[in-house]
């Protein structure tokens, strides 16, 4: 079967199918490896961090590292998962429109009988599909590790936390794509998204360490983890705020992309 | 109206402070092969990108099949086959997958022609596009431009980077497309590439159309190099006074000049003396274009006031 109606979506997928396989394997492997340390290190970990200043402990998200949920959050959802997925997603978002426009490989697609909006939304959807795949793989690795390494966290709460991470990563990747498509500069898209993501990460760390609520309120990382979804389940308000990143950025990028000069 | 396929009137395109097109005019009739000639940087690719709605004009207007490219949108581009000047192909997919993708963007149109065209151009469809040589990439570009038998072909330097055999094959495709009624708009920075297939040629320079003529007309106006050897030293001033004769040089008993237009008067004048030897050969059209590129006023200024049209 040939998916003519969604040729742009299919094309992005075809270009990145190998890449996503490699990233998926790496994410699953790293998740697995770190969670495998839990049975050995759980108690020691608690002892180790007890010597740390409290502010540093909180900034690193280690204040609850002695619990399974705390360890999972500090290692996978608070650091490795989002960081690796953001590196992938922001790079991809910057590449599929602006990057390919800059290196000329998008020219034939743009000259084809496909509207610019259509091309934009299909390529954005493909980015989301690739990110979804990686988040799903990471989540499966976490769920598989649960019984193996005696983590004892609820499946529902893992899914809720993964959902929040998916919205966060998708949001910043959407910003990279949207800013890139709006400007025609891959660098601008990647810099905007990576800059905002870094700021969000720092805001949450500082907010946790010093208890500055304003910074937490502004940080998508705090929207993702502030409600402790691994303990309390889905934080609907946090998830809604995370979704807002994409809901705001995507149409703005599409609007500008449809109106500007291409291949300049 | 219906027999003009491309019309541009006073087309202006600025990139920031740089003016790429400066009031360009064009009129391409249905069914003709139209050469679009100018030096690099003259605005050829910019014009083409306006026609494909990649760029929006700063001022003036372009219409393709009667529609502005922005208003025509995807439906208009469905009637066009486009070969970019600098074709970039990337990604891990094979040449065949790439062509099938481009056909899918056209709702499947042209897919059935891929295999035959690939065979004709000896393109290995299984090779990943990234690993293709420049010539092979150009083949992919040519195939995707022609495969859906579009009504209008817009080819930006279609033969550049191809070996002579492939150049010949591309020009053969152009002739075939023309024979089935398609309109072809092809750019080049050298006239030689288009003169064998083009009906008419527009010359552009610094974003303006400086001249439009048929290839035959251009050739006529380019003139001939005439050399006459006389038994006695000829009168250079008398020869220079003859209509259509320029650049008279006398070297001993031999007179050489550039002749534009009919040779009758020159021959009558020459016959008054005793002519020992003579030769006349067509001037390379490239020379004429070098004149145009150097001069501001276009062909008319380049050749004085001898325009026969």
Interface residues (C-beta under 8 A of the other chain):
Chain A: X2 X3 X4 X7 X8 X10 X11 X14 X15 X18 X100 X103 X104 X105 X107 X108 X109 X110 X111 X112 X113 X114 X115 X118 X261 X262 X263 X264
Chain B: X15 X49 X52 X54 X55 X56 X73 X74 X75 X76 X77 X78 X80 X82 X84 X86 X87 X88 X89 X90 X91 X92 X93 X97 X100 X101 X102 X104 X105 X106 X107 X108 X141 X144
